[in-house]
Amino acid sequence: MPVPANAFVNVATHVGIGWVRYSGNYFHYQFGVSLPAPRLDPASLKRAPHLTLKARVGIGHIIIVRST
């Protein structure tokens, strides 16, 4: 799922068997992070869309991609 380039993203994932991939890095089992939109000043960041992702998979992979 492409995430808008200017979005502030909160991510919480859990994978039973598999991995989570974000920005070329692989994480196993659980991954939780806030991902502010790059190059936005605080006022623009406050107005930017906010997205909360809670993803869980028993067996498989979760891949998070931010669009450019």
LONUNU-956198 format. One line per 3 residues: number of its first residue (from 1); for each residue y, z, x of N, C-alpha, C. Coordinates in steps of 0.02 Angstrom, whole numbers, m for minus. Layout:
N
NUM	Y/Z/X/Y/Z/X/Y/Z/X | ...
! end
This chain:
68
1	m59/0/42/0/0/0/62/0/45 | 104/m51/43/166/m51/83/215/2/56 | 243/40/101/293/91/84/362/62/101
4	411/67/56/477/39/71/505/65/137 | 539/21/173/565/38/240/615/95/238 | 652/103/183/703/155/180/680/218/144
7	616/225/130/591/282/92/577/342/137 | 589/400/109/568/463/140/499/478/111 | 449/487/153/380/493/130/351/559/150
10	321/594/102/280/653/115/208/633/106 | 166/646/156/97/624/155/51/684/162 | 1/689/119/m52/739/125/m117/703/110
13	m162/701/159/m225/666/149/m283/710/169 | m342/692/143/m404/724/164/m459/671/161 | m496/665/215/m552/618/219/m614/658/238
16	m667/652/197/m729/688/212/m762/658/274 | m780/594/270/m809/557/326/m768/494/334 | m732/488/389/m689/430/400/m626/451/438
19	m572/416/426/m510/430/462/m450/408/422 | m392/432/444/m326/412/417/m290/376/473 | m258/320/457/m219/284/508/m147/276/484
22	m101/295/528/m29/285/515/4/266/580 | 41/214/580/81/192/638/39/185/701 | m20/156/693/m63/143/750/m102/203/775
25	m91/262/747/m127/322/767/m181/339/716 | m236/364/741/m292/383/697/m297/459/695 | m309/485/635/m315/556/623/m380/567/585
28	m416/620/601/m478/634/567/m469/691/518 | m503/688/463/m508/740/412/m443/750/373 | m395/787/400/m334/801/363/m273/780/402
31	m223/756/365/m161/733/395/m106/750/347 | m55/785/369/1/801/327/65/796/367 | 114/760/341/175/750/379/230/725/332
34	292/737/350/350/707/317/375/652/362 | 385/594/334/405/535/373/473/511/350 | 528/535/381/594/511/360/602/437/377
37	642/403/338/656/333/351/693/327/417 | 673/280/458/706/273/523/779/250/517 | 820/275/562/889/253/569/933/263/506
40	921/317/469/964/332/413/1002/396/427 | 1067/395/412/1106/456/420/1088/504/363 | 1105/568/369/1085/617/318/1106/600/247
43	1165/572/237/1188/555/170/1145/498/141 | 1131/447/181/1089/391/158/1018/414/145 | 994/460/187/926/486/179/919/523/113
46	971/559/94/970/596/31/967/549/m29 | 1000/490/m24/1000/441/m78/938/396/m77 | 903/394/m22/845/349/m15/789/369/m62
49	747/321/m81/690/339/m123/644/388/m87 | 616/434/m125/568/483/m97/500/470/m128 | 449/471/m87/381/456/m109/335/511/m82
52	294/539/m127/244/587/m106/175/556/m115 | 137/552/m61/70/524/m63/20/580/m53 | m26/587/m100/m82/634/m94/m144/592/m103
55	m179/582/m48/m238/538/m49/m299/576/m24 | m355/565/m57/m417/598/m39/m473/547/m48 | m517/546/1/m575/502/m3/m635/539/27
58	m693/533/m5/m753/566/20/m779/531/83 | m791/467/77/m814/426/133/m771/363/135 | m739/350/192/m697/291/198/m636/303/241
61	m585/264/228/m525/266/270/m463/264/225 | m409/293/250/m343/288/219/m297/258/271 | m263/204/254/m217/171/300/m148/171/267
64	m98/198/302/m29/201/277/12/153/319 | 48/107/285/88/56/319/159/58/291 | 208/64/335/278/60/313/302/m12/323
67	330/m42/270/354/m111/276/416/m114/319 | 431/m173/345/490/m181/388/546/m214/351
! end
